């Protein structure tokens, strides 16, 4: 059941981000960049959570970081930089 909860949480976050994006694009065109940035941040957070849950499933990331394992922190940092770079490049190309 925990995997279903995590999937539902990710879908809920994406739905909230998309709803805020639609609301801002329809009603507040001058502030549309905020909605796009919020959707991109939600997508990046969801992807990092998905990577931590399904790709690194045999490795308790936060427990390793608490123990002082620097490699765990560097692995998460590398994933976040990779996802952030992809999102930023897609955002720049779309304009």
PyMOL commands that set and color helices and strands:
alter all, ss='L'
color gray80, all
select helices_A, chain A and resi 2-27+29-55+61-67+70-94
alter helices_A, ss='H'
color red, helices_A
deselect
rebuild
show_as cartoon
